[in-house]
Amino acid sequence: MHHRSPSIARLLALLGALPGCAVFQLEQQVEQIAAHGILAIQVEPRSTATNDYAVAWIDVDGHRETIDVQHVDRDGIARFLLRNGAGYGVGAWTDLDGDGTYEPGEPAGQLTMVEPVPLERTATLSRPLPLTLTPDGTLPVAAAFAASDRTSPHGEALAMHLGEVASLDDPAFSVGNGSLGMWQPFEFLREHGYGLYFLEPYDPRRLPVVLVHGLAASPQDWRTLVATLDPTRFQCWFLHYPSGLRLEKSANALAAALAMLQQRHGFDRLAIVGHSMGGLLAHGATTRLQALVPRNFVADLVTISAPWDGHAAAAEGVRKLPYPVPSWRDLEPGSDYLRSLVEHALPPDTRHALLFTYQSTTGVALPPDNDGKVGLASQLVPVFQERAASMFGRNLGHTEVLDDAATMRHVQAALDAARGRVDG
């Protein structure tokens, strides 16, 4: 058994005992989220022999301040986490001489007076702004734009780790950082950004399986499943995200990441496995993905112990705290996000395997039938039962199920079916 993160019900049981500094810290996180947005650019054409850099700046009282400089990723994307309510300059250049500094004559391009998309604007499925590099393009201040460490009150570069190979043993994926992602989602964004990591280099012969953890959890929850899946047929990818951020924002980010990886690698199909709140996120990402790609490539969605009808404890947290964890608003029964999952069914060729757990215990804000953390009725909302291609129940606890051999075999069987459809 692996150490698991505490559930929302257990955490809410401790609300009354939270020290004032923790409540104040959460208030600061919510205020920071409200104050910031994301500005993303797509740089074209990409340079193959040299590095491309992106830069963001702001003009204040006649003074130009460089906010941050970053490498443009291999898909041509660069992202900045910036304060709302201001117009920014953003640009890029091809570093022909490899010194990490922009000099006139290097291909460049810029956009001026552009604003970030607020983090709180959850419904926005934003696309990067196109930015073209040309031989006669320029940036406004050559000497200020160098690839060096910076700190600015206006923002910073936002990391998006897309297809990087990593180990589950990396401290970045620890249980502690899973907790950080819920209680301090803005700090998580600053420290880790978003990540869709590979456990091994991409292999076109194996079906990708994207693993999405739940609230206050971490990628390390997937150790047993990773060890169970046939490594000759499947390749595991895992999402690393701040689970305290609004679910629609995280679903949009996952959809965009999957679209970019498909464009990069050209795979025909993949599968997604989500546990608890991660199942809600994965479902939302699958439906939102259809606005980004010409055809659906999600063969299977496997959800485990997902609270389709939300959680009463989340509603209690929203009611009791002046600044609740943002994603708790999406876990309130009847929330806009939960309604959107009902209103937007999965694509017809995406097969949904619905797994549920029912080892009833007593707990905070739990009905009599539950798995220790989520009520059974919330896991078995009729519309999702009707839409599911298969269902499987286990008399186990909410996180215990992730170490259960029978459950892992059932997940493997669902993925075998997806792989069989791909092979066929």
C-alpha positions in Angstrom: 0.0 0.0 0.0 1.2 3.5 -0.8 0.6 6.6 1.2 -2.5 8.5 0.0 -3.5 12.1 0.3 -6.4 12.9 2.6 -9.9 13.2 1.2 -12.0 16.3 0.9 -14.3 15.0 3.6 -11.5 14.4 6.0 -9.9 17.7 5.2 -13.2 19.5 5.8 -13.5 17.8 9.2 -10.4 19.7 10.1 -11.6 23.1 8.9 -12.5 24.2 12.4 -9.0 23.3 13.5 -7.2 25.1 10.7 -4.8 27.7 12.1 -5.4 31.3 11.1 -2.3 31.4 9.0 -3.6 28.5 6.8 -6.9 30.2 6.2 -5.1 33.5 5.4 -2.7 31.5 3.0 -5.7 30.1 1.2 -7.2 33.6 0.9 -4.0 34.8 -0.6 -4.0 32.0 -3.1 -7.6 32.8 -4.2 -6.7 36.5 -4.5 -3.6 35.7 -6.6 -5.6 33.5 -8.9 -8.2 36.3 -9.4 -5.4 38.7 -10.1 -3.6 36.7 -12.8 -4.1 35.3 -16.2 -2.2 33.3 -18.9 -0.8 34.8 -22.1 0.3 32.2 -24.6 1.9 32.7 -28.0 2.5 30.3 -30.9 5.8 31.1 -32.7 6.2 30.4 -36.4 8.3 29.4 -38.2 10.3 27.3 -35.8 14.0 27.2 -36.1 15.6 23.7 -36.2 19.2 24.6 -35.9 19.1 27.3 -33.3 17.1 28.2 -30.1 14.0 30.4 -30.2 13.3 32.6 -27.1 10.1 34.3 -26.1 9.9 37.5 -23.9 7.2 39.4 -22.2 7.5 43.1 -21.1 5.4 46.0 -19.8 5.7 49.7 -20.2 5.0 51.6 -16.9 5.3 55.4 -16.7 7.6 55.5 -19.7 9.8 52.7 -18.4 10.0 49.4 -20.1 10.4 46.4 -17.8 11.3 42.9 -19.0 9.1 40.4 -17.1 10.7 37.1 -18.2 12.4 35.3 -21.0 12.0 31.6 -21.8 12.8 29.0 -24.4 10.0 28.4 -26.9 9.0 24.8 -26.7 9.3 22.4 -29.6 5.7 23.0 -30.6 6.3 26.7 -30.9 4.4 27.6 -27.7 5.5 30.0 -24.9 3.3 30.9 -21.9 3.4 33.7 -19.3 1.6 34.0 -16.0 0.8 37.7 -15.8 -1.2 40.2 -13.7 -4.6 41.1 -15.2 -5.7 44.6 -16.1 -2.7 45.7 -18.1 -1.5 45.6 -21.7 1.7 43.7 -22.3 4.3 43.3 -25.1 5.3 39.9 -26.0 7.8 38.8 -28.6 10.2 36.2 -29.8 13.5 35.8 -31.6 15.7 33.2 -33.2 19.1 33.2 -31.4 21.4 32.8 -34.3 24.6 33.1 -32.5 23.5 31.0 -29.5 24.4 33.6 -26.8 20.9 33.8 -25.3 20.6 37.5 -26.1 18.6 39.2 -28.8 20.6 41.3 -31.2 19.3 43.3 -34.2 19.4 41.2 -37.3 18.1 38.0 -35.7 14.7 37.0 -36.9 12.1 38.4 -34.5 8.4 39.3 -34.1 6.3 41.1 -31.5 2.7 41.8 -30.4 1.9 44.9 -28.3 -0.9 45.8 -25.9 -2.2 42.2 -25.5 -3.9 41.0 -22.3 -3.7 37.7 -20.5 -6.8 35.4 -20.3 -7.8 35.5 -16.6 -7.4 32.3 -14.6 -10.9 32.8 -13.3 -12.4 32.8 -16.8 -12.9 29.1 -16.6 -15.1 28.7 -19.7 -12.5 30.1 -22.1 -10.8 27.4 -24.2 -8.1 29.9 -25.2 -5.7 29.3 -28.1 -2.2 30.8 -28.3 -1.8 34.1 -30.2 0.0 33.6 -33.5 3.4 35.4 -33.7 5.5 35.3 -36.9 9.2 35.7 -36.9 10.6 37.6 -39.9 14.2 38.5 -40.9 13.3 42.2 -40.7 11.3 41.9 -37.5 12.6 43.7 -34.4 12.1 43.8 -30.6 12.0 47.2 -29.0 15.0 47.0 -26.6 17.8 44.7 -27.5 20.0 44.9 -24.4 17.1 44.1 -22.0 16.1 40.8 -23.7 18.5 38.2 -22.5 17.9 34.6 -21.3 18.6 35.1 -17.6 16.8 34.7 -14.2 14.4 37.4 -13.4 11.8 38.3 -10.8 9.0 40.8 -11.6 5.8 41.8 -9.7 4.0 41.7 -13.1 4.5 38.0 -13.6 6.8 35.3 -15.0 7.1 32.5 -17.5 4.7 29.6 -17.0 6.1 26.1 -17.5 4.2 23.6 -19.6 6.0 20.2 -19.5 4.7 18.5 -22.6 6.1 15.0 -23.3 9.1 15.3 -21.0 10.3 11.9 -19.7 10.2 11.7 -15.9 10.1 9.2 -13.1 7.4 8.8 -10.5 10.1 8.9 -7.9 10.8 12.6 -8.8 10.1 14.7 -5.6 8.0 17.0 -7.8 5.4 14.3 -7.9 5.3 13.7 -4.2 2.2 13.5 -2.0 3.2 16.8 -0.4 3.1 18.5 -3.7 -0.3 16.9 -4.3 -1.5 18.7 -1.2 0.2 21.9 -2.3 -1.8 21.7 -5.6 -5.0 21.8 -3.7 -4.3 24.2 -0.8 -2.0 26.5 -2.8 -2.8 26.1 -6.5 -1.2 29.4 -7.5 2.1 28.5 -5.8 1.9 25.1 -7.6 1.5 26.9 -10.9 4.5 29.1 -10.2 6.7 26.2 -9.1 5.6 23.4 -11.4 3.2 24.8 -14.1 1.2 22.1 -15.9 2.8 18.8 -17.0 1.8 15.9 -19.2 4.8 13.7 -18.6 6.0 10.4 -20.2 7.5 7.6 -18.2 9.5 6.6 -21.3 10.3 8.1 -24.7 7.3 8.0 -27.1 6.8 4.7 -28.9 4.4 4.6 -31.9 3.9 0.9 -31.4 2.2 1.2 -27.9 -1.1 2.7 -27.0 -0.7 5.9 -24.8 -2.6 5.7 -21.5 -3.0 9.1 -19.8 -3.3 8.9 -16.0 -5.2 11.7 -14.2 -5.1 11.8 -10.4 -7.8 13.3 -8.1 -8.1 16.1 -5.5 -5.0 16.7 -3.3 -3.5 13.6 -4.9 -0.4 13.0 -6.9 0.9 11.0 -9.9 2.5 8.5 -7.4 -1.0 7.1 -6.8 -0.7 5.3 -10.1 2.3 3.1 -9.2 0.3 -0.1 -9.0 -1.5 0.5 -12.3 1.8 1.4 -14.1 3.3 -1.8 -12.8 0.3 -3.8 -13.9 0.0 -2.7 -17.5 1.8 -4.7 -20.2 4.8 -2.5 -21.1 5.0 -4.0 -24.6 1.5 -2.8 -25.5 1.0 0.4 -23.4 2.9 3.5 -22.6 1.9 5.5 -19.5 1.7 9.3 -19.4 0.6 11.2 -16.4 -0.9 14.6 -15.7 0.6 16.8 -13.0 -1.7 19.7 -12.2 -2.9 21.9 -9.3 -6.1 20.2 -8.2 -7.3 23.3 -6.3 -7.7 25.2 -9.6 -11.1 25.3 -11.2 -11.8 22.1 -13.1 -12.7 23.7 -16.4 -9.4 25.4 -16.5 -7.6 22.1 -15.9 -9.8 20.3 -18.4 -9.0 23.0 -21.0 -5.3 22.6 -20.3 -5.4 18.8 -20.6 -7.4 19.0 -23.9 -4.8 21.5 -25.3 -1.9 19.3 -24.2 -3.4 16.2 -25.8 -4.1 18.1 -29.1 -0.5 19.3 -29.2 1.0 15.9 -28.5 -1.2 14.3 -31.2 0.0 16.9 -33.7 3.6 16.2 -32.6 3.5 12.4 -32.7 0.6 11.6 -35.0 -0.9 8.7 -32.9 -4.4 7.5 -33.9 -5.8 6.6 -30.5 -5.1 6.9 -26.8 -6.9 6.0 -23.5 -7.4 8.1 -20.4 -7.8 6.8 -16.8 -9.0 9.1 -14.1 -9.5 8.5 -10.4 -12.0 10.4 -8.3 -12.1 14.1 -9.3 -9.6 13.2 -12.0 -12.4 11.2 -13.7 -14.5 14.4 -13.9 -11.5 16.3 -15.3 -10.7 13.6 -17.9 -14.4 13.5 -19.1 -14.4 17.3 -19.5 -11.1 17.3 -21.3 -12.3 14.6 -23.7 -15.4 16.6 -24.7 -13.5 19.9 -25.0 -10.9 18.2 -27.1 -13.3 17.9 -30.0 -13.2 21.7 -30.5 -9.4 21.4 -31.1 -8.9 18.4 -33.3 -10.5 17.3 -36.6 -11.5 13.9 -35.3 -11.7 12.2 -31.9 -8.8 10.0 -30.9 -9.8 9.1 -27.3 -10.6 5.4 -27.7 -11.4 4.7 -24.0 -12.1 6.7 -20.9 -11.8 4.7 -17.6 -13.1 6.4 -14.5 -12.6 5.1 -11.0 -14.8 6.2 -8.0 -15.7 9.5 -9.8 -18.2 11.8 -7.9 -20.4 12.6 -10.9 -23.0 14.2 -8.6 -20.4 16.1 -6.6 -19.7 16.0 -2.9 -21.7 17.5 0.0 -18.5 18.2 1.8 -17.3 20.5 -1.0 -20.5 22.5 -0.7 -20.0 22.7 3.1 -16.4 24.0 2.5 -17.7 26.6 0.1 -20.4 27.6 2.6 -18.0 27.8 5.6 -14.9 29.4 4.2 -14.9 33.0 2.8 -12.1 31.9 0.4 -12.7 28.2 -0.4 -10.4 26.0 -2.6 -11.6 27.0 -6.1 -12.2 23.5 -7.4 -14.6 22.8 -4.5 -17.0 25.1 -6.3 -17.0 22.6 -9.2 -17.5 19.7 -6.8 -20.7 21.2 -5.3 -23.7 19.2 -6.3 -25.4 21.0 -9.2 -22.4 23.0 -10.1 -22.0 24.4 -13.7 -19.1 22.0 -14.3 -21.0 18.9 -13.2 -24.0 20.0 -15.3 -21.7 20.4 -18.3 -20.7 16.7 -18.0 -24.3 15.7 -18.2 -25.1 18.0 -21.1 -22.0 17.1 -23.2 -21.7 13.4 -23.7 -18.5 11.7 -24.7 -17.9 11.2 -28.5 -19.8 8.2 -29.8 -16.6 6.3 -30.5 -15.1 6.8 -27.0 -15.9 3.8 -24.8 -16.5 4.6 -21.1 -15.6 2.0 -18.5 -17.2 3.1 -15.2 -15.7 1.7 -12.0 -17.2 2.3 -8.6 -16.4 1.5 -4.9 -18.8 0.9 -2.0 -17.0 -0.1 1.2 -19.3 1.9 3.5 -17.9 3.7 6.5 -18.9 6.6 8.6 -17.5 10.0 7.6 -18.1 13.7 7.3 -20.8 14.7 4.8 -21.2 11.1 3.6 -24.4 9.2 2.9 -24.8 5.7 4.4 -23.7 4.0 1.2 -20.2 5.2 0.4 -16.6 4.2 -0.2 -15.2 6.1 2.8 -14.8 9.3 0.8 -17.5 9.5 -1.9 -21.1 8.5 -1.8 -22.2 5.5 -3.9 -25.1 7.5 -5.4 -22.7 10.2 -6.6 -20.6 7.5 -8.4 -23.7 5.9 -10.0 -25.6 8.8 -11.5 -28.1 7.1 -13.9 -27.1 9.1 -17.0 -23.5 8.0 -16.7 -24.6 4.4 -16.1 -26.7 4.5 -19.2 -23.8 5.9 -21.3 -21.2 3.6 -19.9 -20.0 0.7 -22.1 -19.1 -1.3 -19.0 -19.4 -1.1 -15.2 -17.4 -2.8 -12.4 -17.9 -2.4 -8.7 -15.6 -3.4 -5.8 -16.3 -3.5 -2.1 -13.2 -1.4 -1.3 -12.3 2.1 -0.1 -11.9 5.1 -2.3 -8.1 5.0 -2.5 -7.6 1.3 -1.6 -9.0 0.5 -5.0 -5.9 1.8 -6.7 -3.9 -1.0 -5.2 -6.5 -3.7 -5.8 -5.3 -6.5 -8.2 -8.8 -7.3 -9.5 -9.5 -3.6 -10.3 -6.2 -3.3 -12.1 -7.0 -6.4 -14.2 -10.4 -4.8 -15.1 -8.7 -1.6 -16.1 -6.2 -3.6 -18.2 -9.1 -5.5 -19.9 -10.8 -2.2 -20.8 -7.5 -0.9 -22.2 -6.9 -4.2 -24.0 -10.3 -3.7 -25.7 -9.1 -0.2 -26.7 -5.8 -1.5 -28.0 -7.7 -4.3 -29.9 -9.8 -1.7 -31.7 -6.7 0.2 -32.6 -4.9 -2.9 -33.9 -8.0 -3.9 -35.8 
